[in-house]
Amino acid sequence: MLEIAQNFEQTAAKLNTVVLISLGLTCTTVGLFVWLGGLGFKKLLVAVAGAVSGCICGFFIIGRNIISAVTLAALAALIAAALERVFIIILVALLAAVFSFTFLAKPYIENATDFSTVIKQACLQMPAYSWVIIAVPIVILIVAGIHLWRLTSALCCAALGTMLIFTGMILLLLYKGAMPISWVSRRTSFTAAVFVAMIAFGTIEQLLLCPSDKEKSIGKKDVNKIESEEKTLNWRSK
């Protein structure tokens, strides 16, 4: 795994300095916004996440064609915005699957030298009970998404924001000539603890500070009521 990290770092270090800085600052800034306040703008966040997912699918799965990537990005954004709840539940389930797989597959990928070999080797060697363990948090989060919608949305925003912050910081450190991925690979337990702590903090902070949809609707009704009363008073004064 360390060899993979070093290979990636060497490849990333060859990228243009402007690209590294721009991507690093963008990921970090957007990540902070999503981590601490994504719940208040989840419709926009869902549309953006859908567009990114569609773009990735269009570029890598269908073919490296800009037109297909843009078309799928726009289509995925519309679908995600229309099916907001379903999209967030699927996204949370995928995040749970990725995190669980990464944690459980680590003992089986120590001698791998490239990413495709990592996935194939881990899938072949992992015991059956590991897949059951991976399925458990997925099922729990799907059920939570159905019955605890606000909590699931906050958790999704916090997890996505944390991932973006980590990605941005790694890119900025690569620009400085450091080797952050190798450092993380050697300290997976510490990194995982920090990651989980950030997700927990972001989730709790958003639940406490970001207004719910119910509160927003009540606020809009109050504003409309005040405007209606003002119009009535103005009409009577005339």
Sequence and secondary structure as in RCSB ss.txt:
>XXXX:A:sequence
MLEIAQNFEQTAAKLNTVVLISLGLTCTTVGLFVWLGGLGFKKLLVAVAGAVSGCICGFFIIGRNIISAVTLAAL
AALIAAALERVFIIILVALLAAVFSFTFLAKPYIENATDFSTVIKQACLQMPAYSWVIIAVPIVILIVAGIHLWR
LTSALCCAALGTMLIFTGMILLLLYKGAMPISWVSRRTSFTAAVFVAMIAFGTIEQLLLCPSDKEKSIGKKDVNK
IESEEKTLNWRSK
>XXXX:A:secstr
 HHHHHHHHHHHHTS HHHHHHHHHHHHHHHHHHHHHGGGGHHHHHHHHHHHHHHHIIIIII S HHHHHHHHHH
HHHHHHHTHHHHHHHHHHHHHHHHHHHHHHGGG TT  SHHHHHHHHHHHS HHHHHHHHHHHHHHHHHHHH HH
HHHHHHHHHHHHHHHHHHHHHHHHHTT  HHHHHHH HHHHHHHHHHHHHHHHHHHHHHS  HHHHHHHHHHHHH
HHHHHHHHHHHH 
